[in-house]
Amino acid sequence: IPRDLTVRITDDRTEKMNTAYAHYGIGGTKKLFSRILGVAIDNIIVADFDAFLSIVDTLGGVTVTLDKPFHESQQWGNEFSLPAGTQTLDGPQALYYARSRYSTSDFDRSRRQLQILMAIKEKATALSITEEPIKALALMTTIRKHIETDLNILDLGTIKDLLAQQHTLNLIKRYQLTTDNLLYEAKVNGIYELLHRDATLAHIKRFIQGVLTSTPLLPTPDPTSASSTTPTLGAQPTPTP
């Protein structure tokens, strides 16, 4: 779900998704995502930038492959660039790569963020507590200090079951809400927003139900709709392992 998606927060108030956590905390954010997707969100985990930096550096960096060079000249006060090809990024490099937003679109930034998260997953799941106890302890310390979650001691059984199934992480598929499918761009009082084509969120909910039943379908745009000038729907998002 893109950060610029504007949704109804209350009966008379709309806001962008990127304000949800700041205004409503973990509980309110979980309820909002559940309402938008039409699926109950059981748990939520929020990691701050310190956690991101520390986890990547503790793991000894993360490996990513760039199809083309990446360059950001505006956001960080100095130019940041990465060459094409496979390389290992340290904490600051990974953070710059994941957060840069001026050189490309927000949709591309979401793609890069997922790329880094999957790289972290690869390193973390390969970590052996018995063979690398100091590194494992450092990760646990970071999680305790910089990650907020509604998981608690009573959820240890669930977490253990999930860890036992970590091989299924390779089966994860990714779907992204964009202007190529369910959203359209607009300027509201001079502010850039992403809006959904159906005010009731029915299109998004139907799409998510399709994903969960292995038949993701995108709706056909209404030619009389005010948003019909946006890109035509049709192609399914490409799943990424």
C-alpha positions in Angstrom: 0.0 0.0 0.0 1.7 3.2 -1.1 2.3 5.9 1.5 0.5 8.6 -0.5 -2.7 6.7 -0.7 -5.4 8.9 0.8 -8.2 7.1 2.7 -11.1 8.0 5.0 -9.9 8.0 8.6 -13.2 9.0 10.1 -16.6 9.9 8.7 -15.5 13.4 7.9 -11.7 13.2 7.7 -9.3 11.8 5.1 -5.5 11.5 5.4 -2.6 9.8 3.7 -1.5 6.4 4.8 1.9 7.7 5.9 0.2 9.6 8.8 -1.5 6.5 10.3 1.2 5.4 12.7 2.1 8.9 13.9 -1.5 9.7 14.7 -3.0 6.4 15.7 -0.1 4.2 16.9 0.1 0.4 16.4 -3.5 -0.4 17.3 -5.1 2.3 15.1 -2.7 1.5 12.2 -3.6 -2.2 12.3 -7.3 -1.4 12.3 -6.9 1.0 9.3 -5.0 -1.6 7.2 -7.5 -4.2 8.1 -10.4 -2.0 6.9 -8.7 -1.1 3.7 -7.7 -4.6 2.7 -10.8 -6.3 4.1 -8.6 -8.8 5.9 -7.9 -8.9 9.6 -4.3 -8.0 10.4 -3.3 -10.1 13.4 0.0 -8.4 14.4 2.1 -5.5 13.5 5.9 -4.7 13.8 7.4 -1.2 13.5 11.1 -0.8 13.1 12.8 2.6 13.2 15.8 3.7 11.2 18.2 2.9 14.0 17.0 -0.7 13.9 17.4 -0.8 10.1 21.0 0.5 10.3 22.0 -1.8 13.2 20.4 -4.9 11.8 22.1 -4.5 8.4 25.5 -3.8 10.0 25.2 -6.6 12.5 24.5 -9.0 9.7 27.7 -7.8 7.9 25.8 -6.0 5.2 23.2 -7.2 2.7 23.7 -8.3 -0.9 21.5 -6.8 -3.6 21.7 -6.9 -7.4 20.9 -3.7 -9.4 19.8 -4.0 -13.0 21.0 -0.5 -13.6 23.1 2.1 -11.8 21.2 4.1 -9.0 21.9 7.8 -8.5 20.4 10.3 -6.0 21.7 13.8 -6.2 19.2 15.8 -4.1 18.1 14.1 -0.9 21.2 13.5 1.2 23.1 16.8 0.9 25.7 15.0 -1.3 25.4 12.7 -4.2 24.8 9.0 -3.5 25.2 6.4 -6.2 25.5 2.7 -6.7 26.8 0.8 -9.8 24.8 -1.9 -11.6 25.5 -5.4 -10.6 25.7 -7.5 -7.4 27.2 -5.8 -4.3 27.1 -5.7 -0.5 25.7 -2.6 1.2 26.4 -1.5 4.7 23.8 0.0 7.0 24.0 3.7 5.7 24.2 2.6 2.1 21.2 0.3 2.4 19.2 3.1 4.2 20.0 5.7 1.5 19.1 3.2 -1.2 15.8 2.3 0.4 14.8 5.8 1.4 15.8 7.9 -1.6 12.7 9.4 -3.2 13.6 12.4 -5.4 15.4 10.6 -8.2 12.7 8.0 -8.9 9.0 7.5 -8.1 7.5 6.4 -4.8 6.5 3.1 -6.4 10.2 2.4 -7.3 11.2 3.3 -3.7 8.7 0.7 -2.4 10.3 -1.8 -4.8 13.8 -1.0 -3.4 12.6 -1.2 0.2 11.2 -4.7 -0.4 14.5 -5.6 -2.1 16.4 -4.7 1.0 14.0 -6.4 3.3 14.3 -9.6 1.4 18.1 -9.3 1.5 17.9 -8.9 5.3 15.7 -12.0 5.4 18.2 -14.0 3.5 21.0 -13.1 5.9 19.0 -13.4 9.1 17.5 -16.8 8.3 20.9 -18.1 7.5 22.3 -17.0 10.9 23.1 -19.8 13.3 22.6 -18.9 17.0 24.9 -21.8 18.0 27.7 -20.8 15.6 27.4 -17.0 15.8 26.0 -16.3 19.3 27.4 -12.8 19.6 25.9 -11.7 16.3 22.6 -13.3 17.3 22.6 -11.6 20.7 23.4 -8.2 19.0 20.3 -8.7 16.8 18.1 -9.5 19.7 19.4 -6.4 21.6 18.5 -4.2 18.6 15.1 -5.8 18.3 14.4 -5.1 21.9 15.5 -1.5 21.8 14.3 -0.3 18.4 11.3 -2.4 17.3 7.8 -1.9 18.5 5.2 -4.7 18.2 2.0 -6.0 19.7 3.4 -9.5 19.8 4.1 -10.6 23.4 5.3 -13.6 25.5 2.0 -15.4 24.8 2.8 -15.4 21.1 6.0 -17.3 21.4 4.3 -20.5 20.2 3.1 -18.8 17.1 6.5 -17.3 16.4 8.2 -20.7 16.9 5.8 -22.2 14.4 6.5 -19.5 11.9 10.3 -19.9 12.2 9.9 -23.7 11.6 8.2 -22.8 8.3 10.8 -20.2 7.2 11.5 -22.3 4.0 8.1 -21.2 2.8 9.3 -17.5 2.8 10.6 -18.3 -0.7 7.0 -18.7 -1.8 6.0 -15.2 -0.9 4.5 -13.2 -3.7 4.3 -9.4 -3.9 1.5 -7.3 -5.2 1.7 -3.5 -5.3 -1.2 -1.0 -5.6 -0.2 1.5 -8.3 -1.6 3.8 -11.0 -1.2 0.8 -13.4 -4.0 -1.0 -11.6 -6.3 0.3 -8.8 -5.2 3.9 -8.1 -5.0 7.2 -9.8 -3.0 10.4 -9.2 -4.5 13.8 -8.2 -3.6 17.1 -6.8 -5.8 18.2 -3.9 -5.2 21.8 -2.8 -1.8 21.5 -4.4 -0.9 18.3 -2.5 0.0 15.1 -4.4 -2.3 12.2 -3.5 -3.1 8.7 -4.7 -6.8 7.9 -4.7 -8.6 4.6 -5.2 -11.0 4.2 -8.1 -13.8 3.1 -5.9 -14.7 5.3 -2.9 -16.0 2.2 -1.0 -12.6 0.5 -1.3 -14.5 -2.5 -2.9 -11.9 -2.8 -5.8 -9.0 -3.2 -3.4 -10.9 -5.6 -1.2 -11.9 -7.8 -4.2 -8.4 -7.8 -5.5 -7.0 -8.9 -2.1 -9.6 -11.6 -1.8 -8.4 -12.8 -5.3 -4.8 -12.9 -4.1 -5.8 -15.0 -1.1 -7.7 -17.4 -3.4 -4.9 -17.6 -6.0 -6.9 -15.8 -8.6 -6.0 -12.1 -8.4 -8.2 -10.1 -10.7 -8.2 -6.4 -11.5 -11.4 -4.6 -12.2 -12.3 -3.1 -15.6 -12.3 0.7 -15.4 -15.5 2.5 -15.9 -15.2 4.6 -19.0 -17.6 7.2 -17.5 -15.5 7.5 -14.4 -13.6 10.7 -13.6 -10.4 8.6 -13.2 -10.8 6.9 -16.6 -7.9 9.0 -18.0 -5.4 7.1 -15.8 -3.6 4.0 -17.1 -5.8 1.1 -18.2 -6.3 -1.8 -15.8 -5.7 -5.3 -17.0 -2.2 -6.8 -16.4 -1.7 -8.7 -13.2 1.2 -7.5 -11.0 4.3 -9.7 -11.5 4.8 -11.9 -8.4 8.3 -11.6 -7.0 9.6 -14.6 -4.9 
